[in-house]
Amino acid sequence: MARGEATQNKVHFKGSNDDFIVFVDDVEAFKSWQSDSSIPLAHFVSSFKVFLTHKQGTQGQLDAAPKSTLASEFDTENEEEVIKKILKEGTLQTVEMASRQGSTNDSMNSMRTK
């Protein structure tokens, strides 16, 4: 894998007031969990944080969702319950991030002698 190259998996849930994101590490375990909810969330959820995008869909700045926002959207402040709902009703998005290219240290170019 080249420098900076990575794959990011997230589940997007479009709520009535905002868009919510939960990050997933293991897509296969997530897909298995959808049919067998006995699989622990810790096996595939990246972090037990819910992010919101301020109605920007899957793009835009991600901020941690405040408990008041979770309570108004999901009728609970319990993040684990909110994560389960997002995982059940949201859509999986996989994003490939391109590797970085270019010179590694521009300041060294002026030191080279020809």
OpenMM code with the backbone's topology and positions (N, CA, C; nanometers):
from openmm import Vec3, app, unit

residues = "MET ALA ARG GLY GLU ALA THR GLN ASN LYS VAL HIS PHE LYS GLY SER ASN ASP ASP PHE ILE VAL PHE VAL ASP ASP VAL GLU ALA PHE LYS SER TRP GLN SER ASP SER SER ILE PRO LEU ALA HIS PHE VAL SER SER PHE LYS VAL PHE LEU THR HIS LYS GLN GLY THR GLN GLY GLN LEU ASP ALA ALA PRO LYS SER THR LEU ALA SER GLU PHE ASP THR GLU ASN GLU GLU GLU VAL ILE LYS LYS ILE LEU LYS GLU GLY THR LEU GLN THR VAL GLU MET ALA SER ARG GLN GLY SER THR ASN ASP SER MET ASN SER MET ARG THR LYS".split()
positions = [
    Vec3(0.0847, -0.1173, 0.0000),
    Vec3(0.0000, 0.0000, 0.0000),
    Vec3(0.0896, 0.1242, 0.0000),
    Vec3(0.0625, 0.2177, -0.0854),
    Vec3(0.1414, 0.3409, -0.0956),
    Vec3(0.1112, 0.4334, 0.0215),
    Vec3(0.1930, 0.5350, 0.0346),
    Vec3(0.1727, 0.6312, 0.1430),
    Vec3(0.0352, 0.6949, 0.1351),
    Vec3(-0.0364, 0.6965, 0.2463),
    Vec3(-0.1633, 0.7661, 0.2528),
    Vec3(-0.2805, 0.6919, 0.1918),
    Vec3(-0.2548, 0.5799, 0.1250),
    Vec3(-0.3626, 0.5056, 0.0593),
    Vec3(-0.4409, 0.4292, 0.1653),
    Vec3(-0.5733, 0.4412, 0.1629),
    Vec3(-0.6560, 0.3739, 0.2631),
    Vec3(-0.7984, 0.3588, 0.2125),
    Vec3(-0.8707, 0.2700, 0.2770),
    Vec3(-1.0120, 0.2525, 0.2494),
    Vec3(-1.0883, 0.2888, 0.3755),
    Vec3(-1.1923, 0.3661, 0.3604),
    Vec3(-1.2728, 0.4092, 0.4743),
    Vec3(-1.4155, 0.3588, 0.4543),
    Vec3(-1.4683, 0.2904, 0.5542),
    Vec3(-1.6039, 0.2377, 0.5491),
    Vec3(-1.6877, 0.3099, 0.6528),
    Vec3(-1.8028, 0.3587, 0.6099),
    Vec3(-1.8906, 0.4283, 0.7022),
    Vec3(-2.0356, 0.3973, 0.6673),
    Vec3(-2.1200, 0.4043, 0.7696),
    Vec3(-2.2627, 0.3840, 0.7498),
    Vec3(-2.3295, 0.5197, 0.7679),
    Vec3(-2.4045, 0.5602, 0.6657),
    Vec3(-2.4698, 0.6906, 0.6636),
    Vec3(-2.6189, 0.6736, 0.6915),
    Vec3(-2.6712, 0.7556, 0.7820),
    Vec3(-2.8141, 0.7553, 0.8147),
    Vec3(-2.8673, 0.8966, 0.7963),
    Vec3(-2.9662, 0.9117, 0.7099),
    Vec3(-3.0261, 1.0437, 0.6873),
    Vec3(-3.1433, 1.0588, 0.7829),
    Vec3(-3.1250, 1.1427, 0.8820),
    Vec3(-3.2296, 1.1691, 0.9794),
    Vec3(-3.3199, 1.2818, 0.9344),
    Vec3(-3.4170, 1.3143, 1.0154),
    Vec3(-3.5097, 1.4217, 0.9785),
    Vec3(-3.4465, 1.5596, 0.9945),
    Vec3(-3.3498, 1.5713, 1.0865),
    Vec3(-3.2867, 1.7017, 1.1106),
    Vec3(-3.1416, 1.7081, 1.0662),
    Vec3(-3.0759, 1.5940, 1.0544),
    Vec3(-2.9335, 1.5933, 1.0211),
    Vec3(-2.8946, 1.4586, 0.9633),
    Vec3(-2.7703, 1.4483, 0.9150),
    Vec3(-2.7155, 1.3230, 0.8642),
    Vec3(-2.6147, 1.2714, 0.9665),
    Vec3(-2.6165, 1.1394, 0.9898),
    Vec3(-2.5334, 1.0784, 1.0922),
    Vec3(-2.4440, 0.9725, 1.0298),
    Vec3(-2.3223, 0.9577, 1.0852),
    Vec3(-2.2211, 0.8656, 1.0336),
    Vec3(-2.1672, 0.7820, 1.1491),
    Vec3(-2.1487, 0.6515, 1.1214),
    Vec3(-2.0771, 0.5612, 1.2116),
    Vec3(-1.9716, 0.4914, 1.1268),
    Vec3(-1.8483, 0.4849, 1.1771),
    Vec3(-1.7391, 0.4227, 1.1019),
    Vec3(-1.7296, 0.2745, 1.1338),
    Vec3(-1.7024, 0.1944, 1.0287),
    Vec3(-1.6952, 0.0490, 1.0395),
    Vec3(-1.5576, 0.0043, 0.9918),
    Vec3(-1.4933, -0.0839, 1.0699),
    Vec3(-1.3619, -0.1361, 1.0311),
    Vec3(-1.3728, -0.2619, 0.9454),
    Vec3(-1.4560, -0.3555, 0.9859),
    Vec3(-1.4652, -0.4849, 0.9186),
    Vec3(-1.6016, -0.4984, 0.8509),
    Vec3(-1.6039, -0.4825, 0.7188),
    Vec3(-1.7294, -0.4843, 0.6430),
    Vec3(-1.7946, -0.6229, 0.6480),
    Vec3(-1.7144, -0.7285, 0.6401),
    Vec3(-1.7702, -0.8647, 0.6420),
    Vec3(-1.8399, -0.8925, 0.7751),
    Vec3(-1.7782, -0.8527, 0.8859),
    Vec3(-1.8405, -0.8726, 1.0176),
    Vec3(-1.9678, -0.7884, 1.0285),
    Vec3(-1.9663, -0.6685, 0.9718),
    Vec3(-2.0853, -0.5834, 0.9726),
    Vec3(-2.1996, -0.6502, 0.8958),
    Vec3(-2.1698, -0.7036, 0.7790),
    Vec3(-2.2732, -0.7701, 0.6993),
    Vec3(-2.3261, -0.8944, 0.7711),
    Vec3(-2.2387, -0.9656, 0.8400),
    Vec3(-2.2825, -1.0815, 0.9181),
    Vec3(-2.3716, -1.0382, 1.0337),
    Vec3(-2.3374, -0.9258, 1.0973),
    Vec3(-2.4157, -0.8744, 1.2095),
    Vec3(-2.5577, -0.8375, 1.1662),
    Vec3(-2.5736, -0.7914, 1.0428),
    Vec3(-2.7061, -0.7529, 0.9958),
    Vec3(-2.8036, -0.8702, 0.9979),
    Vec3(-2.7548, -0.9919, 0.9795),
    Vec3(-2.8426, -1.1081, 0.9863),
    Vec3(-2.8311, -1.1822, 1.1200),
    Vec3(-2.7235, -1.1584, 1.1950),
    Vec3(-2.7023, -1.2243, 1.3241),
    Vec3(-2.6553, -1.1206, 1.4250),
    Vec3(-2.7494, -1.0598, 1.4969),
    Vec3(-2.7156, -0.9492, 1.5876),
    Vec3(-2.6457, -0.9950, 1.7157),
    Vec3(-2.6128, -1.1251, 1.7265),
    Vec3(-2.5380, -1.1716, 1.8439),
    Vec3(-2.3889, -1.1383, 1.8326),
    Vec3(-2.3439, -1.0988, 1.7144),
    Vec3(-2.2034, -1.0585, 1.6951),
    Vec3(-2.1821, -0.9258, 1.7671),
    Vec3(-2.0813, -0.9178, 1.8548),
    Vec3(-2.0580, -0.7930, 1.9279),
    Vec3(-2.0202, -0.6775, 1.8346),
    Vec3(-2.0718, -0.5603, 1.8643),
    Vec3(-2.0406, -0.4415, 1.7844),
    Vec3(-1.8918, -0.4110, 1.7845),
    Vec3(-1.8245, -0.4439, 1.8931),
    Vec3(-1.6817, -0.4150, 1.9051),
    Vec3(-1.5985, -0.4882, 1.8004),
    Vec3(-1.6552, -0.5915, 1.7367),
    Vec3(-1.5810, -0.6655, 1.6349),
    Vec3(-1.5704, -0.5896, 1.5034),
    Vec3(-1.6577, -0.4904, 1.4817),
    Vec3(-1.6522, -0.4226, 1.3512),
    Vec3(-1.6713, -0.2719, 1.3573),
    Vec3(-1.7213, -0.2162, 1.4661),
    Vec3(-1.7388, -0.0711, 1.4762),
    Vec3(-1.6043, -0.0083, 1.5103),
    Vec3(-1.5681, 0.0948, 1.4351),
    Vec3(-1.4375, 0.1589, 1.4521),
    Vec3(-1.4261, 0.2279, 1.5877),
    Vec3(-1.5204, 0.3152, 1.6174),
    Vec3(-1.5258, 0.3803, 1.7483),
    Vec3(-1.6715, 0.3995, 1.7843),
    Vec3(-1.6991, 0.3960, 1.9091),
    Vec3(-1.8376, 0.4089, 1.9530),
    Vec3(-1.8753, 0.5560, 1.9630),
    Vec3(-1.8607, 0.6241, 1.8517),
    Vec3(-1.8965, 0.7657, 1.8394),
    Vec3(-1.9908, 0.7808, 1.7224),
    Vec3(-2.0882, 0.8673, 1.7381),
    Vec3(-2.1785, 0.9016, 1.6294),
    Vec3(-2.1386, 1.0405, 1.5827),
    Vec3(-2.1209, 1.0563, 1.4527),
    Vec3(-2.0824, 1.1848, 1.3952),
    Vec3(-2.1978, 1.2406, 1.3142),
    Vec3(-2.2047, 1.3719, 1.3067),
    Vec3(-2.3047, 1.4349, 1.2214),
    Vec3(-2.2358, 1.5235, 1.1205),
    Vec3(-2.3022, 1.5434, 1.0059),
    Vec3(-2.2393, 1.6158, 0.8948),
    Vec3(-2.3098, 1.7462, 0.8613),
    Vec3(-2.4004, 1.7910, 0.9464),
    Vec3(-2.4711, 1.9181, 0.9261),
    Vec3(-2.5414, 1.9228, 0.7909),
    Vec3(-2.6160, 1.8164, 0.7615),
    Vec3(-2.6952, 1.8032, 0.6379),
    Vec3(-2.6100, 1.8057, 0.5116),
    Vec3(-2.4876, 1.7534, 0.5211),
    Vec3(-2.3991, 1.7482, 0.4049),
    Vec3(-2.3869, 1.6069, 0.3491),
    Vec3(-2.4787, 1.5174, 0.3833),
    Vec3(-2.4718, 1.3796, 0.3352),
    Vec3(-2.3538, 1.3071, 0.3954),
    Vec3(-2.2806, 1.2333, 0.3120),
    Vec3(-2.1633, 1.1608, 0.3626),
    Vec3(-2.0379, 1.2464, 0.3568),
    Vec3(-2.0490, 1.3647, 0.3012),
    Vec3(-1.9343, 1.4544, 0.2879),
    Vec3(-1.9428, 1.5635, 0.3950),
    Vec3(-1.8475, 1.6511, 0.3919),
    Vec3(-1.8498, 1.7658, 0.4809),
    Vec3(-1.7771, 1.7394, 0.6118),
    Vec3(-1.7782, 1.8386, 0.6947),
    Vec3(-1.7096, 1.8325, 0.8225),
    Vec3(-1.7854, 1.7418, 0.9175),
    Vec3(-1.7135, 1.6516, 0.9818),
    Vec3(-1.7744, 1.5611, 1.0782),
    Vec3(-1.7540, 1.6151, 1.2187),
    Vec3(-1.8625, 1.6220, 1.2938),
    Vec3(-1.8561, 1.6630, 1.4335),
    Vec3(-1.9210, 1.5550, 1.5180),
    Vec3(-1.8727, 1.5395, 1.6399),
    Vec3(-1.9358, 1.4447, 1.7315),
    Vec3(-2.0777, 1.4929, 1.7596),
    Vec3(-2.1722, 1.4008, 1.7534),
    Vec3(-2.3126, 1.4374, 1.7749),
    Vec3(-2.3385, 1.4588, 1.9230),
    Vec3(-2.3907, 1.5757, 1.9598),
    Vec3(-2.4233, 1.5997, 2.1010),
    Vec3(-2.5411, 1.5127, 2.1448),
    Vec3(-2.5460, 1.4836, 2.2742),
    Vec3(-2.6526, 1.3988, 2.3278),
    Vec3(-2.7904, 1.4587, 2.3034),
    Vec3(-2.8013, 1.5900, 2.3045),
    Vec3(-2.9316, 1.6531, 2.2805),
    Vec3(-2.9801, 1.6276, 2.1376),
    Vec3(-2.8875, 1.6263, 2.0420),
    Vec3(-2.9231, 1.5970, 1.9031),
    Vec3(-2.9654, 1.4511, 1.8885),
    Vec3(-2.8923, 1.3623, 1.9552),
    Vec3(-2.9283, 1.2207, 1.9508),
    Vec3(-3.0663, 1.1985, 2.0124),
    Vec3(-3.0927, 1.2666, 2.1240),
    Vec3(-3.2218, 1.2509, 2.1917),
    Vec3(-3.3367, 1.3008, 2.1046),
    Vec3(-3.3167, 1.4111, 2.0345),
    Vec3(-3.4248, 1.4646, 1.9520),
    Vec3(-3.4486, 1.3804, 1.8264),
    Vec3(-3.3427, 1.3183, 1.7731),
    Vec3(-3.3561, 1.2387, 1.6510),
    Vec3(-3.3958, 1.0938, 1.6785),
    Vec3(-3.3359, 1.0337, 1.7823),
    Vec3(-3.3534, 0.8903, 1.8060),
    Vec3(-3.4318, 0.8582, 1.9341),
    Vec3(-3.4765, 0.9575, 2.0054),
    Vec3(-3.5505, 0.9410, 2.1316),
    Vec3(-3.4693, 0.8704, 2.2396),
    Vec3(-3.3379, 0.8756, 2.2306),
    Vec3(-3.2508, 0.8213, 2.3344),
    Vec3(-3.1147, 0.8892, 2.3253),
    Vec3(-3.0480, 0.9000, 2.4406),
    Vec3(-2.9120, 0.9533, 2.4433),
    Vec3(-2.8087, 0.8409, 2.4462),
    Vec3(-2.8535, 0.7169, 2.4564),
    Vec3(-2.7659, 0.6013, 2.4630),
    Vec3(-2.7006, 0.5794, 2.3269),
    Vec3(-2.5697, 0.6049, 2.3202),
    Vec3(-2.5003, 0.5978, 2.1916),
    Vec3(-2.5003, 0.4574, 2.1315),
    Vec3(-2.4950, 0.3545, 2.2143),
    Vec3(-2.4954, 0.2183, 2.1604),
    Vec3(-2.6279, 0.1879, 2.0898),
    Vec3(-2.7386, 0.2318, 2.1468),
    Vec3(-2.8687, 0.2119, 2.0826),
    Vec3(-2.8782, 0.2910, 1.9521),
    Vec3(-2.8251, 0.4130, 1.9531),
    Vec3(-2.8245, 0.4963, 1.8327),
    Vec3(-2.7389, 0.4310, 1.7242),
    Vec3(-2.6220, 0.3801, 1.7620),
    Vec3(-2.5330, 0.3141, 1.6660),
    Vec3(-2.6032, 0.1942, 1.6035),
    Vec3(-2.6727, 0.1145, 1.6847),
    Vec3(-2.7447, -0.0016, 1.6316),
    Vec3(-2.8506, 0.0411, 1.5298),
    Vec3(-2.9222, 0.1481, 1.5608),
    Vec3(-3.0258, 0.1951, 1.4674),
    Vec3(-2.9636, 0.2438, 1.3370),
    Vec3(-2.8533, 0.3181, 1.3474),
    Vec3(-2.7845, 0.3685, 1.2273),
    Vec3(-2.7343, 0.2511, 1.1435),
    Vec3(-2.6767, 0.1496, 1.2090),
    Vec3(-2.6249, 0.0339, 1.1366),
    Vec3(-2.7364, -0.0452, 1.0692),
    Vec3(-2.8535, -0.0525, 1.1323),
    Vec3(-2.9659, -0.1284, 1.0755),
    Vec3(-3.0327, -0.0538, 0.9609),
    Vec3(-3.0489, 0.0771, 0.9751),
    Vec3(-3.1281, 0.1532, 0.8789),
    Vec3(-3.0456, 0.2382, 0.7828),
    Vec3(-2.9161, 0.2496, 0.8070),
    Vec3(-2.8312, 0.3327, 0.7226),
    Vec3(-2.7775, 0.2573, 0.6023),
    Vec3(-2.7008, 0.3278, 0.5205),
    Vec3(-2.6411, 0.2685, 0.4012),
    Vec3(-2.4890, 0.2687, 0.4140),
    Vec3(-2.4281, 0.1569, 0.3761),
    Vec3(-2.2826, 0.1435, 0.3835),
    Vec3(-2.2180, 0.2189, 0.2686),
    Vec3(-2.1154, 0.2955, 0.2982),
    Vec3(-2.0395, 0.3705, 0.1983),
    Vec3(-1.8924, 0.3327, 0.2144),
    Vec3(-1.8281, 0.2985, 0.1038),
    Vec3(-1.6853, 0.2686, 0.1049),
    Vec3(-1.6150, 0.3722, 0.0191),
    Vec3(-1.5137, 0.4352, 0.0759),
    Vec3(-1.4406, 0.5409, 0.0070),
    Vec3(-1.2948, 0.5006, -0.0039),
    Vec3(-1.2425, 0.5034, -0.1253),
    Vec3(-1.1010, 0.4774, -0.1492),
    Vec3(-1.0280, 0.6109, -0.1486),
    Vec3(-0.9290, 0.6221, -0.0621),
    Vec3(-0.8498, 0.7448, -0.0581),
    Vec3(-0.7206, 0.7211, -0.1354),
    Vec3(-0.6944, 0.8087, -0.2291),
    Vec3(-0.5779, 0.7930, -0.3159),
    Vec3(-0.4479, 0.8117, -0.2381),
    Vec3(-0.3449, 0.7488, -0.2898),
    Vec3(-0.2142, 0.7649, -0.2265),
    Vec3(-0.1586, 0.9029, -0.2572),
    Vec3(-0.0722, 0.9479, -0.1691),
    Vec3(-0.0079, 1.0778, -0.1911),
    Vec3(0.1061, 1.0601, -0.2891),
    Vec3(0.1252, 1.1593, -0.3707),
    Vec3(0.2355, 1.1535, -0.4651),
    Vec3(0.3070, 1.2873, -0.4637),
    Vec3(0.4246, 1.2876, -0.5191),
    Vec3(0.5013, 1.4111, -0.5246),
    Vec3(0.6329, 1.3945, -0.4522),
    Vec3(0.7048, 1.5033, -0.4427),
    Vec3(0.8347, 1.4971, -0.3768),
    Vec3(0.8170, 1.4773, -0.2274),
    Vec3(0.9140, 1.4140, -0.1672),
    Vec3(0.9036, 1.3843, -0.0244),
    Vec3(0.9573, 1.4966, 0.0629),
    Vec3(1.0490, 1.5759, 0.0115),
    Vec3(1.1047, 1.6837, 0.0909),
    Vec3(1.1563, 1.7917, -0.0040),
    Vec3(1.0733, 1.8913, -0.0282),
    Vec3(1.1098, 1.9970, -0.1225),
    Vec3(1.2313, 2.0777, -0.0775),
    Vec3(1.2538, 2.0883, 0.0513),
    Vec3(1.3658, 2.1689, 0.0998),
    Vec3(1.5000, 2.1049, 0.0629),
    Vec3(1.5017, 1.9771, 0.0382),
    Vec3(1.6272, 1.9082, 0.0039),
    Vec3(1.6653, 1.9310, -0.1427),
    Vec3(1.5718, 1.9701, -0.2280),
    Vec3(1.6028, 1.9903, -0.3691),
    Vec3(1.7060, 2.0989, -0.3912),
    Vec3(1.7036, 2.2044, -0.3121),
    Vec3(1.7985, 2.3135, -0.3306),
    Vec3(1.9391, 2.2744, -0.2841),
    Vec3(1.9525, 2.1703, -0.2061),
    Vec3(2.0844, 2.1278, -0.1553),
    Vec3(2.1572, 2.0356, -0.2514),
    Vec3(2.0886, 1.9848, -0.3486),
    Vec3(2.1527, 1.8934, -0.4419),
    Vec3(2.2441, 1.9701, -0.5375),
    Vec3(2.3558, 1.9121, -0.5644),
    Vec3(2.4489, 1.9744, -0.6603),
    Vec3(2.4346, 1.9043, -0.7932),
    Vec3(2.4559, 1.9762, -0.8974),
    Vec3(2.4408, 1.9198, -1.0313),
    Vec3(2.5739, 1.8926, -1.0926),
] * unit.nanometer
topology = app.Topology()
chain = topology.addChain("A")
for resn in residues:
    res = topology.addResidue(resn, chain)
    for name in ("N", "CA", "C"):
        topology.addAtom(name, app.Element.getBySymbol(name[0]), res)
